Amino acid sequence: MSEALELLAYPLRVDDVEVRFEPEVQGDLPLLWADPHQLHQVMVNLISNAHQAMRSEATSRRLAITICHDAARARVVLQVSDTGPGIPPAVRSRIFEPFFTTKPLGQGTGLGLPLCKGIVENHGGTIAVASEPGKGATFTIELPVVAPAAGATGGDSAPAAIAPRTILVVDDEPDVAEVLASMLEQQGHRVETVIVGAAALERLRGGTYDIVMSDLKMPDVDGPELYRRAQLLESRPRPRFVFVTGDALGRGTAGFLERTSAPRVSKPFSPEDLARAVLEASA
């Protein structure tokens, strides 16, 4: 937490944001089962979002961060509150959807909060937002004090855990490639990314991958062409393919997917969608 505040201290100070950090007495906070680097990413995202929300406010700008231990529920509860314009109900209901954003073109991808949600849920926790227009917003994260039981999946609908895979992500949109890689890495997989199909072929010639997760539509070598060329590579185990789609499928594309029987993930996707596709490709 303190590292995230230190990282963002200068821009917060420049915009006259008053920061209040109120953790419980250090000895009162229990140890967490958590990846500090991933939680750092979550906090940087939430603080940055709060900062951006308050930039349009002419009144006092206040950011409050609290951390407490809910001993009765064996949870650590962390809240990030701002005095920004608040979030309308229609937006609040979609705020954790991948690729949903209210920011102007070029200023946001709609990936930050879904990534936060994926990180928190992979730690066995929850994230929620409370807000009213004109009254700011409060994000609440709850994390379990102890590690989940071995083999726990977090719910009846969650996919089964599998051994880590080496995955090559191929997408000509760098932001999409980044979020795919982040979600897969959170699930324990080893991930490399490229943004053009030709570069993916070079990686396949020089390395061994269990799975290639490729966008279907790309400008140079598209997903079907990458699949066909990968089948011609010699002297290496052929990776299984998962295809990522963003549009309605044409007849030719639908026929290709049917012939290959490759798993498909539709945009917007969730961590659960990716986990199921990897599980299917590994079967």
C-alpha positions in Angstrom: 0.0 0.0 0.0 2.6 2.5 1.0 4.6 1.7 -2.1 1.6 2.5 -4.3 1.1 5.8 -2.5 4.8 6.7 -2.8 4.7 5.9 -6.6 1.7 8.3 -7.1 2.5 10.9 -4.5 3.8 13.5 -6.9 0.8 13.7 -9.3 -1.6 13.6 -6.3 0.3 16.5 -4.7 0.3 18.5 -8.0 -3.5 18.2 -8.2 -4.0 19.2 -4.6 -5.4 15.8 -3.5 -5.4 15.4 0.3 -4.5 11.8 1.1 -5.5 10.1 4.3 -4.1 6.6 4.9 -5.5 4.9 8.0 -4.3 1.3 8.5 -5.0 -0.4 11.8 -2.1 -0.7 14.2 0.4 -2.9 12.5 0.3 -5.6 15.1 -3.5 -5.9 14.6 -3.3 -6.8 11.0 -2.8 -10.5 10.3 -0.7 -12.0 7.6 -2.4 -12.5 4.2 -2.2 -15.1 1.6 -1.4 -12.8 -1.2 1.0 -11.8 -4.0 2.4 -8.4 -3.1 3.2 -7.4 -6.7 -0.4 -8.2 -7.9 -2.0 -6.3 -4.9 0.4 -3.4 -5.7 -1.0 -3.4 -9.2 -4.6 -3.3 -7.8 -3.9 -0.4 -5.5 -2.1 1.6 -8.1 -5.1 1.2 -10.4 -7.7 2.1 -7.8 -5.7 5.2 -6.6 -5.1 6.3 -10.2 -8.8 6.0 -11.1 -9.8 8.0 -8.0 -7.3 10.7 -8.9 -8.6 10.9 -12.4 -12.2 11.1 -11.2 -11.4 14.0 -8.9 -9.6 16.1 -11.5 -12.9 17.6 -12.7 -13.9 18.6 -9.2 -13.4 22.3 -8.3 -14.0 21.6 -4.6 -11.7 19.9 -2.2 -10.2 16.6 -3.4 -9.8 13.9 -0.8 -8.5 10.4 -1.1 -9.1 8.1 1.9 -7.6 4.6 2.3 -8.4 2.4 5.2 -7.3 -1.1 6.1 -8.9 -3.1 9.0 -9.2 -6.7 10.2 -12.7 -8.3 10.4 -11.7 -11.0 12.8 -15.2 -12.5 13.0 -15.2 -13.2 9.3 -11.4 -13.8 9.0 -11.1 -11.0 6.4 -8.9 -8.0 5.9 -11.0 -5.2 4.5 -9.4 -2.4 2.4 -11.3 0.6 1.2 -10.3 3.3 -1.3 -12.7 6.4 -1.2 -12.7 9.6 -3.2 -14.7 12.8 -3.4 -15.1 12.7 -7.1 -18.4 13.1 -9.1 -19.6 9.5 -8.3 -20.6 6.8 -10.6 -24.1 6.6 -12.2 -26.0 3.4 -11.5 -26.0 2.3 -15.2 -22.2 2.6 -15.3 -21.7 1.1 -11.8 -23.5 -2.1 -12.9 -20.9 -2.6 -15.7 -17.8 -1.1 -14.2 -16.0 -4.5 -13.9 -16.8 -5.6 -17.4 -13.7 -6.1 -19.6 -13.3 -3.3 -22.2 -16.1 -1.2 -20.8 -14.9 2.4 -20.2 -16.4 5.9 -19.9 -13.1 7.6 -20.6 -12.5 9.5 -23.8 -10.9 7.6 -26.7 -7.2 7.0 -26.1 -7.4 7.6 -22.4 -8.7 4.2 -21.2 -9.0 0.6 -22.4 -11.6 -0.7 -19.9 -9.1 -3.3 -18.7 -7.9 -1.9 -15.4 -10.9 -2.7 -13.1 -11.5 -6.2 -14.7 -7.8 -6.9 -14.0 -8.3 -5.8 -10.4 -11.3 -8.0 -10.1 -9.4 -11.0 -11.5 -6.5 -10.5 -9.1 -8.7 -10.1 -6.0 -10.9 -13.1 -6.9 -7.9 -15.3 -7.6 -6.8 -14.5 -4.0 -10.2 -15.8 -2.8 -11.4 -12.3 -2.2 -14.1 -9.9 -3.4 -14.2 -6.4 -4.8 -17.2 -4.1 -4.9 -18.0 -0.4 -5.4 -20.5 1.8 -3.7 -21.3 5.3 -5.1 -23.9 7.9 -5.7 -23.8 10.7 -8.3 -22.2 13.7 -6.7 -21.0 11.8 -3.6 -17.8 10.1 -4.7 -17.1 6.4 -4.8 -15.7 3.8 -2.4 -14.1 0.5 -3.6 -14.1 -2.2 -1.0 -11.7 -5.2 -1.2 -12.0 -8.1 1.2 -9.3 -10.7 1.3 -9.2 -14.0 3.3 -6.7 -14.1 6.2 -5.7 -17.7 5.5 -4.9 -19.5 2.2 -7.7 -21.3 0.4 -7.8 -25.0 0.9 -5.8 -27.0 -1.6 -7.8 -27.6 -4.7 -10.4 -25.0 -3.9 -11.9 -23.4 -7.0 -13.9 -20.6 -5.4 -17.4 -21.9 -6.5 -19.3 -24.6 -8.2 -19.0 -23.0 -11.7 -15.2 -22.4 -11.5 -13.1 -24.5 -13.8 -10.8 -27.1 -12.4 -7.2 -26.2 -11.7 -4.6 -27.5 -14.1 -0.9 -27.6 -14.2 0.8 -24.5 -15.5 1.1 -24.2 -19.3 3.5 -22.3 -21.5 1.2 -20.1 -23.6 2.0 -17.8 -26.5 -0.5 -14.9 -26.8 -0.9 -13.4 -30.2 -3.0 -10.2 -30.7 -2.4 -7.1 -32.8 -3.9 -4.9 -30.0 -1.2 -4.5 -27.4 -3.7 -3.7 -24.6 -5.7 -6.9 -25.3 -2.5 -8.9 -25.4 -1.5 -7.4 -22.1 -4.7 -8.2 -20.3 -4.7 -11.8 -21.7 -1.2 -12.3 -20.4 -2.0 -10.8 -17.0 -5.1 -13.0 -16.5 -3.2 -16.1 -17.6 -0.2 -15.3 -15.4 -2.5 -14.9 -12.4 -3.7 -18.4 -13.1 -0.1 -19.7 -12.9 0.8 -20.0 -16.5 4.0 -19.0 -18.2 3.1 -16.4 -20.9 4.8 -14.7 -23.8 3.2 -12.1 -26.1 3.6 -10.9 -29.6 1.4 -8.5 -31.6 1.9 -9.9 -35.1 1.4 -13.3 -36.6 4.7 -13.4 -38.4 6.5 -12.9 -35.0 4.4 -15.7 -33.6 5.7 -18.1 -36.3 9.3 -17.1 -35.4 8.6 -17.9 -31.7 7.1 -21.3 -32.7 10.1 -22.2 -34.8 12.5 -21.3 -31.9 10.5 -22.5 -28.8 8.1 -24.9 -27.5 4.6 -23.9 -26.3 1.7 -25.9 -25.0 -0.9 -23.4 -26.2 -1.2 -20.6 -28.7 -4.0 -18.1 -27.8 -4.5 -16.1 -31.0 -6.8 -13.4 -32.2 -8.7 -14.4 -35.3 -8.4 -11.2 -37.2 -4.9 -9.7 -37.6 -3.4 -7.6 -40.5 -0.4 -9.7 -41.5 -0.9 -13.4 -40.6 -4.4 -13.9 -39.2 -5.4 -16.6 -36.8 -6.4 -19.3 -39.4 -3.3 -18.7 -41.4 -1.1 -18.9 -38.2 -2.8 -22.2 -37.4 -2.2 -23.6 -40.8 1.5 -22.6 -40.8 2.0 -24.0 -37.3 0.8 -27.4 -38.4 3.6 -27.5 -41.0 6.4 -26.9 -38.5 8.6 -29.9 -38.1 10.6 -31.4 -35.2 8.6 -29.7 -32.5 5.4 -30.7 -30.7 2.5 -28.9 -32.2 0.8 -26.5 -29.7 -3.0 -26.5 -29.2 -4.8 -23.4 -30.3 -7.3 -21.2 -28.6 -8.9 -18.4 -30.7 -10.1 -15.0 -29.4 -12.9 -13.4 -31.3 -14.4 -9.9 -31.1 -17.0 -9.9 -33.9 -19.9 -12.0 -35.2 -18.4 -14.9 -37.1 -18.6 -15.1 -40.8 -19.5 -18.4 -42.6 -15.8 -19.1 -43.5 -14.5 -18.4 -39.9 -17.3 -20.4 -38.3 -16.5 -23.3 -40.6 -12.8 -23.0 -39.8 -13.4 -23.2 -36.1 -15.7 -26.2 -36.5 -13.1 -28.0 -38.6 -10.3 -27.4 -36.1 -12.5 -28.0 -33.0 -10.3 -25.3 -31.3 -11.7 -23.6 -28.1 -12.9 -20.1 -28.6 -13.0 -17.1 -26.3 -15.3 -14.1 -27.1 -14.5 -10.5 -26.2 -15.2 -9.3 -23.6 -13.8 -12.2 -21.7 -13.4 -13.0 -18.1 -10.6 -15.0 -16.2 -13.1 -17.9 -15.9 -13.5 -17.9 -19.7 -9.8 -18.1 -20.2 -9.4 -20.8 -17.6 -12.0 -23.0 -19.2 -10.5 -22.5 -22.7 -7.0 -23.5 -21.4 -8.6 -26.5 -19.7 -10.4 -27.5 -22.9 -7.2 -27.1 -25.0 -5.2 -29.2 -22.5 -7.7 -32.1 -22.6 
